[in-house]
Amino acid sequence: MHRTGAQFRLTCGPQTVVVVELGGALRHYSVADHLVIDGFDADDRIEGGRGQLLVPWPNRIGDGRYRWQEQELQLPLNEIEHANAIHGLLRWTSWQAVEQEEARVVLATTLWPQPGYPFHLVARAQYALDRLGLTVTITARNVGETPAPYGVGQHPYLAVGTATVDAMLLTVPARTWLRTDDRGLPVASEPVAGTPNDFGAPRPIGPQRLDTAFTDLRREADGRAVVRLAEPSGAYGSALWLGEGADFVQVYTGDTLAEPQRRRSVAVEPMSCGPDAFRRDGARVRLEPGARHTLQWGLTPWAR
């Protein structure tokens, strides 16, 4: 048994994806010998949220404390240095395969009521390869009797050959970014225009440090917003598209990771809500009894 549990291998032509039982995480994605994501080995300890599913909230909840339907609720703090609850409750649980084919797997788990989150959800994550790339569909259903706060995201790190983070060309089709305090909690929404966070056209990241949420996404004719990361010539890279339910994206340049992972790749994190949403955006995160929520995103590698 591997440290990350069962390994689910998907193939489609030259593409290979590996998803793991532990947290339903995306461990590996390659096209032939080219790595699309900066993943981890089957027996590694997962660091920095690498490839993990973020359920029932992405990003941070300040002090782990929030008010929901007249209840004052306290979550465990797992970003101790900033007194935050970060990235949900299902990263270290077992996700079981309920459907599996050569190019597709569906994993499922249950989030049981517990201290700080007395709500009952069932969650599924489908990973599917086709000739264009990888599509990930994350669904959750509230099987409890009361409305539940719910958000979701995922934490892939994109790799672009041997290019360093400084040299990578980044494009983010966003009109707005969330300015945060030194705990990573939002204090204001601001236009990207005229700021260092304007990546509306591709440009090198350079020495800029990003751990930044973007929203008000510009979508293409198919309804998808597309974040692109490319090597310096633009000859190859990856497009991470944000579909249904993905209204925010966090871009993280890995500055707080330990070596050798520090600034080795860029996390591009699709999210259904922004940081601290349980406290700041209750209407967006409200999931009624019996209701389902879907977030869909995907990766399309390219080479010119």
C-alpha positions, -999 to +999 in steps of 0.1 A: +000+000+000+013+034-010+014+063+014-012+080-007-034+049-010-047+033-042-034+048-075-059+053-104-041+055-137-058+070-167-045+070-203-056+086-236-031+085-264+002+100-251-015+114-220-013+098-186-030+110-154-027+094-119-052+102-092-048+089-056-072+076-030-058+100-003-079+132-007-088+123-043-058+143-053-044+147-088-009+133-085+005+132-120-004+145-155+020+141-185+019+141-222+046+117-234+077+128-215+064+164-208+050+171-173+018+192-173+016+194-135+043+195-108+029+166-088+043+141-063+053+105-060+030+078-047+048+076-013+054+113-008+038+133+019+016+158+001+029+193+008+015+227-001-019+214-010-004+198-042-032+185-064-057+183-035-095+187-036-106+216-013-140+207+002-161+222+018-142+254+014-111+265-005-086+290+008-089+304+043-114+311+071-100+336+095-097+323+130-117+292+118-147+309+132-180+318+114-216+324+121-242+303+103-280+304+110-276+318+145-248+292+153-213+303+163-191+276+148-154+269+154-132+249+130-098+234+138-070+257+128-045+242+104-026+273+093-013+279+127+011+307+120-019+328+107-047+314+129-067+303+099-086+272+089-074+264+054-085+242+024-114+223+039-119+189+056-114+162+030-077+164+020-067+136+043-096+112+039-101+082+017-119+087-016-132+055-031-134+047-069-171+041-078-166+041-116-135+034-135-126+031-172-094+035-192-096+073-195-120+081-166-124+076-129-150+088-104-141+090-067-166+095-039-166+102-002-189+114+026-184+144+048-200+136+081-212+162+106-184+171+130-174+199+154-172+232+135-190+218+105-223+200+116-235+194+081-237+162+060-225+161+024-216+135-002-189+145-027-178+131-061-148+140-083-147+128-119-114+129-138-118+123-175-092+124-203-099+130-240-078+140-270-078+177-259-068+172-222-082+166-187-116+176-174-123+176-137-159+177-124-165+181-086-200+177-073-214+178-038-250+172-025-263+183+008-279+152+023-286+169+056-318+186+068-305+222+070-287+246+046-250+241+047-221+265+039-202+250+009-173+260-013-149+240-034-116+243-052-086+224-063-048+230-060-028+219-091+007+232-097+014+238-133+048+229-148+063+244-179+094+223-189+125+237-172+113+273-171+116+290-138+086+308-123+103+341-130+105+334-167+070+318-172+044+338-192+012+341-173-022+352-186-052+357-162-085+369-177-097+387-146-110+423-140-107+422-102-083+409-076-087+406-038-063+426-017-054+407+014-038+413+048-007+396+062-029+365+071-041+360+035-076+373+044-093+397+019-097+434+029-108+449-004-117+441-040-098+462-066-096+465-103-065+448-118-061+476-144-030+496-138-017+473-110+011+447-110-017+421-108-029+428-144-021+397-164-048+404-190-021+400-217+007+373-213+038+386-196+066+371-175+059+367-138+094+380-129+102+383-092+065+391-083+051+371-054+016+359-059-008+343-035-037+362-051-074+356-057-089+369-090-125+372-100-148+390-125-134+366-151-136+373-188-151+342-205-147+330-240-175+321-264-178+286-249-184+301-214-149+292-201-124+316-186-088+305-195-056+310-175-025+303-195+010+295-184+037+292-210+075+289-213+093+321-224+090+317-261+053+308-258+060+277-279+044+254-253+024+255-221-009+248-206-044+264-206-063+259-173-099+266-181-126+274-156-161+263-163-193+258-144-191+270-108-156+283-110-160+321-104-126+327-087-091+316-093-061+318-070-026+321-084+003+311-061+039+313-070+050+290-041+071+316-022+063+301+012+072+265+002+104+248+014+132+241-011+133+225-036+096+232-042+098+270-036+090+289-068+094+257-089+059+258-104+027+279-102-005+268-085-035+278-104-065+270-082-101+270-095-125+281-067-162+285-064-158+313-038-131+337-025-111+335+007-130+338+040-163+333+021-181+315+051-177+348+070-180+373+041-202+358+014-229+337+030-253+339+001-227+325-024-219+295-002-254+285+008-263+249-003-299+240+005-310+205+017-311+181-013-293+206-036-262+199-056-232+221-065-209+215-094-175+230-102-158+220-135-123+229-147-097+214-170-063+214-185-054+216-221-016+213-229-004+228-261+028+229-283+031+251-314 
